[in-house]
Amino acid sequence: MPGCRLVYVSPQGSWAASAGTFITISAHIAAMAPGTSIGAAHPVSVGEEMPEEQAKKVTEYSSAWIRSIAEMRGRDSNQAELAVRESKSFTSDEALEANLIDLQADTLESLISQIDGMEVTLATGEEVIIDTTHYGLNRNEMSGVERFLHVISDPNIAYILMSLATIGLITEISNPGMIFPGVAGGISLLMAFYSLGVLNAYWAGVLLILLAFGLFVAEVYTPTFGILTAGGITAMVVGSLTLFSHSSLEVNRGLIAVVTIVMTVFVAFLIWAVVRGQRRQVATGAEGLIGAVAIAQTALAPKGTVLVEGERWTARVDSGSVKPGEEVVVTKVEKLKLVVTKEKAKERS
């Protein structure tokens, strides 16, 4: 019915807290399903805590506002005011008993049946009687994109996305050209920023987690015997704990512990791989020929031709002379010429 507003808190387990309390009480008809709750409407600040005097003013204003709304709809203004001043919450039974709502309904069909014949006063002062005899029901469901965005708008999901972004980007930075970890990490980071923005995360916590990311990357490229890793882990834990410190939301402590352990093991593995790679002898290119055994194709006195790993090279023996067919060892690479020695070949034999 045009001009008539009905609010139904449903399904079981749902709540109409904070602003939801104002919306419910202001409805012409307010209903709740069993197992739902309403209340906890005390004003809170976004970011830093409000000064005491300012908090008092906001509380007074909100109390007067909800009291006027309740009186306009014929509800108990004293009980409504307690939801603001003392953050009092009510179950569906308590809300009905306190005259904050009009009725309880298990299902939407039950609600429609109960409101049939009820009389409401519109904003124009006109009194109308609700007739639901031949009602039509239209549902405005969330689209697939909206459902997806709703799912990721969760503190734990946002934290997991941040962690996946960190792992993916560190992997890509330490191993350029892998592409997939970088793409996956970038997408995860953007989704995490969206989720944190919707949840109004404390940006000091976000910056601490990003600092941890930077310290982990620095550790991979400049091994400091774990100092930067320790700093990164500290920044990550502190950032995780302060991510939603100014609100009632929080990241599961168990999840923080698991992610911290995984990140520590992951960074340690990368450092081990980098150090192992640096210690490994070069096995490709010209540098890879050093130490290789070559066969003299011509006499080296001191210059000639040798065969090494199936390729012909111009070579110079460092001392003495070498007959065709004798073995020599490459000791140096000078542009397109090799320096070989006969003595090391004898030692190897």
C-alpha positions in Angstrom: 0.0 0.0 0.0 1.5 3.4 -1.0 2.7 5.4 2.0 2.5 2.4 4.4 5.9 1.1 5.6 6.2 -2.4 7.2 9.5 -3.7 8.6 9.9 -7.4 9.2 13.1 -8.6 11.0 13.7 -12.1 9.6 14.8 -14.9 9.4 15.8 -16.6 12.7 19.1 -15.3 14.0 18.8 -11.9 12.3 19.0 -8.6 14.2 18.0 -5.0 13.8 20.7 -3.3 15.8 21.9 0.3 15.8 20.3 2.1 12.8 18.1 -1.0 12.3 16.4 -0.2 15.6 15.4 3.3 14.4 14.1 1.9 11.1 12.0 -0.8 12.8 10.5 1.4 15.4 9.6 4.1 12.8 7.6 1.6 10.6 3.8 1.8 10.6 3.8 -1.9 11.3 6.9 -3.5 13.0 7.2 -7.3 13.1 9.9 -9.8 14.1 10.4 -13.5 13.6 11.1 -15.7 16.6 14.8 -15.9 17.4 15.6 -12.4 16.2 16.6 -9.3 18.3 16.5 -5.6 18.2 18.3 -2.8 20.1 22.0 -1.8 20.9 21.5 1.6 19.3 24.0 3.6 21.3 25.9 6.1 19.0 29.4 5.1 18.1 32.2 7.0 16.3 33.9 6.0 13.1 37.7 6.0 13.6 38.9 7.8 16.8 36.8 7.9 19.9 34.6 10.9 20.3 35.4 13.4 23.1 33.2 13.0 26.2 31.3 16.2 25.6 30.6 15.4 22.0 29.5 11.9 22.8 27.1 13.2 25.4 25.5 15.6 22.8 25.2 12.8 20.2 23.6 10.5 22.8 21.1 13.1 23.9 20.1 13.9 20.4 19.7 10.2 19.4 17.7 9.6 22.6 15.3 12.4 21.8 15.0 11.3 18.2 14.1 7.7 18.9 11.7 8.8 21.7 9.8 11.1 19.2 9.7 8.3 16.7 8.3 5.8 19.2 5.7 8.3 20.4 4.6 9.0 16.8 4.0 5.3 16.2 2.4 4.6 19.6 5.3 2.6 20.9 6.9 2.6 24.4 9.3 5.6 24.2 11.0 4.7 27.5 12.0 1.3 26.3 13.1 2.7 23.0 15.3 5.2 24.7 17.0 2.5 26.7 18.2 1.0 23.5 20.1 4.2 22.8 21.3 5.2 26.3 22.2 1.8 27.6 22.5 -0.2 24.4 19.8 -2.4 25.7 18.8 -5.3 23.3 15.4 -7.1 23.1 14.4 -10.5 21.9 11.3 -10.8 19.7 9.3 -11.8 22.8 10.7 -8.9 24.9 10.2 -6.4 22.1 6.6 -7.4 21.8 6.0 -7.2 25.5 7.8 -3.8 25.7 5.5 -2.5 22.9 8.4 -1.8 20.5 6.8 -4.0 17.8 3.3 -4.9 16.8 3.4 -8.6 16.2 5.5 -11.8 15.7 5.4 -13.9 12.6 7.2 -17.2 11.8 7.0 -16.7 8.1 6.2 -14.0 5.6 2.9 -15.6 4.7 2.0 -15.6 8.4 2.9 -11.9 8.6 0.7 -11.0 5.5 -2.2 -13.0 7.0 -1.9 -11.2 10.4 -1.8 -7.6 9.0 -5.0 -8.1 7.0 -7.6 -5.7 8.4 -5.1 -3.7 10.5 -5.6 0.1 10.6 -2.7 2.5 10.1 -2.4 6.3 9.9 -0.4 7.6 7.0 1.9 10.6 7.1 -1.0 12.7 5.5 -3.2 11.8 8.5 -5.3 9.5 6.4 -6.4 6.3 8.2 -6.5 3.2 6.0 -7.3 -0.4 6.6 -4.9 -3.0 5.1 -6.4 -5.5 2.8 -4.2 -8.5 1.8 -6.9 -10.7 0.4 -5.5 -10.6 -3.1 -1.9 -9.7 -2.4 0.9 -10.2 -4.9 4.4 -11.0 -3.6 7.5 -9.7 -5.5 10.9 -10.5 -4.2 13.9 -8.3 -5.0 16.7 -10.8 -4.6 20.3 -9.9 -4.8 22.0 -10.5 -8.1 25.0 -12.9 -8.5 27.5 -10.0 -8.2 25.7 -8.6 -5.1 25.7 -12.0 -3.4 29.4 -12.4 -4.2 30.2 -8.9 -2.8 28.1 -9.7 0.3 30.1 -12.9 0.9 33.5 -11.2 0.7 32.3 -8.4 3.0 33.2 -10.4 6.0 36.2 -9.6 8.4 37.6 -13.1 8.1 37.2 -13.3 4.3 38.8 -9.9 3.9 41.8 -11.0 6.1 42.2 -14.2 4.1 42.1 -12.2 0.8 44.9 -9.9 2.2 47.0 -12.9 3.1 46.5 -14.5 -0.3 47.4 -11.2 -2.0 50.6 -11.0 0.1 51.6 -14.6 -0.7 50.8 -14.1 -4.4 52.7 -10.8 -4.9 55.7 -12.0 -2.9 55.9 -15.1 -5.1 55.7 -13.0 -8.2 58.3 -10.5 -7.1 60.8 -13.1 -6.0 60.1 -15.2 -9.2 59.4 -12.6 -12.0 57.6 -14.1 -15.0 55.4 -16.7 -13.2 52.4 -14.3 -13.9 49.7 -16.4 -12.2 50.7 -15.6 -8.6 50.9 -11.9 -9.5 47.5 -11.9 -11.2 45.9 -13.8 -8.4 47.6 -11.7 -5.7 46.5 -8.5 -7.4 42.9 -9.5 -7.8 42.8 -10.7 -4.1 44.3 -7.4 -3.0 41.6 -5.4 -4.8 38.8 -7.5 -3.4 40.3 -7.2 0.0 40.4 -3.4 -0.3 36.7 -3.4 -1.3 35.8 -5.6 1.6 37.8 -3.6 4.1 36.2 -0.4 2.7 32.7 -1.8 3.2 33.5 -3.0 6.7 35.1 0.4 7.5 38.4 -1.2 8.6 40.9 0.8 10.7 43.5 1.9 8.1 46.3 1.8 10.6 45.8 -1.9 10.7 45.8 -2.1 6.9 49.0 -0.1 6.7 50.7 -2.3 9.2 49.8 -5.4 7.2 51.2 -3.7 4.0 54.4 -2.8 6.0 54.7 -6.5 6.8 54.4 -7.3 3.1 57.2 -4.9 2.4 59.5 -6.3 5.1 58.9 -9.8 3.8 59.9 -8.8 0.3 63.0 -7.0 1.6 64.0 -10.1 3.6 63.9 -12.2 0.4 66.3 -9.9 -1.4 68.5 -8.8 1.5 68.7 -11.7 3.9 69.2 -10.3 7.4 69.2 -13.6 9.3 65.4 -13.2 10.1 65.4 -9.6 11.5 63.1 -8.3 8.7 61.0 -11.4 8.9 60.5 -11.0 12.6 59.6 -7.3 12.1 57.2 -8.3 9.3 55.5 -10.9 11.5 55.2 -8.4 14.4 53.6 -5.8 12.1 51.2 -8.4 10.6 50.0 -9.6 14.0 49.6 -6.1 15.4 47.9 -5.0 12.2 45.5 -8.0 12.3 44.5 -7.2 15.9 43.9 -3.5 15.2 42.2 -4.0 11.8 38.7 -3.6 13.4 39.7 -2.3 16.8 37.2 0.6 16.6 34.2 -1.5 15.8 32.4 -4.6 17.1 33.8 -6.6 14.2 37.0 -8.7 14.6 39.1 -11.2 12.8 39.1 -14.7 14.4 42.1 -15.1 16.6 42.7 -18.7 15.5 42.7 -17.5 11.8 45.3 -14.9 12.7 47.5 -17.6 14.3 47.2 -19.9 11.3 48.0 -17.2 8.8 51.0 -16.0 10.8 52.4 -19.5 10.9 51.8 -20.0 7.2 53.4 -16.7 6.3 56.4 -17.5 8.5 56.9 -20.9 6.8 56.4 -19.4 3.4 58.9 -16.6 3.8 61.4 -19.0 5.3 61.0 -21.3 2.3 61.6 -18.4 -0.1 64.8 -17.3 1.8 66.1 -20.9 1.7 65.4 -21.2 -2.0 67.1 -17.8 -2.7 70.2 -18.7 -0.6 70.4 -22.2 -2.2 70.2 -20.7 -5.7 73.0 -18.2 -4.9 75.3 -21.0 -3.7 74.6 -23.2 -6.7 77.3 -23.3 -9.3 76.4 -21.7 -12.6 75.7 -24.5 -15.1 74.7 -22.6 -18.2 76.2 -20.0 -20.5 79.9 -19.3 -20.8 80.4 -19.3 -17.0 79.1 -22.8 -17.0 82.1 -24.0 -19.0 84.6 -23.2 -16.2 85.8 -26.5 -14.8 84.6 -28.5 -17.8 86.9 -31.1 -19.4 87.8 -30.4 -23.1 89.5 -32.5 -25.8 92.2 -30.9 -27.9 91.2 -31.0 -31.5 94.5 -29.5 -32.7 97.8 -28.9 -31.0 97.8 -26.1 -28.5 101.1 -24.3 -28.6 99.8 -22.3 -27.0 96.7 -21.7 -29.2 94.4 -24.1 -31.0 91.0 -25.7 -31.1 89.3 -27.8 -28.4 86.0 -29.7 -28.2 83.9 -29.0 -25.1 80.4 -30.2 -24.5 80.0 -30.9 -28.2 81.1 -27.4 -29.3 84.4 -26.2 -30.9 86.1 -23.4 -29.2 89.3 -21.5 -29.8 91.5 -22.1 -26.8 94.9 -21.1 -25.2 96.8 -23.3 -22.9 98.2 -21.4 -19.9 101.5 -23.2 -19.9 103.3 -25.8 -21.9 101.7 -27.4 -25.0 99.0 -29.9 -25.6 98.9 -32.6 -28.3 95.7 -33.4 -30.3 93.4 -35.8 -28.3 94.7 -34.9 -24.9 92.3 -33.7 -22.2 92.4 -30.2 -20.7 90.3 -28.3 -18.2 88.7 -24.9 -18.8 89.9 -22.4 -16.2 88.7 -19.1 -17.8 86.5 -17.7 -20.5 87.8 -14.6 -22.3 85.0 -13.4 -24.6 85.0 -16.2 -27.3 88.2 -17.8 -26.3 88.9 -20.4 -23.6 91.9 -20.6 -21.3 92.7 -24.2 -20.4 95.2 -26.1 -18.3 96.8 -29.5 -18.7 97.8 -29.9 -15.1 94.2 -30.0 -13.7 93.3 -32.7 -16.3 96.2 -34.8 -14.9 94.9 -34.3 -11.4 91.4 -35.4 -12.3 92.8 -38.5 -14.0 
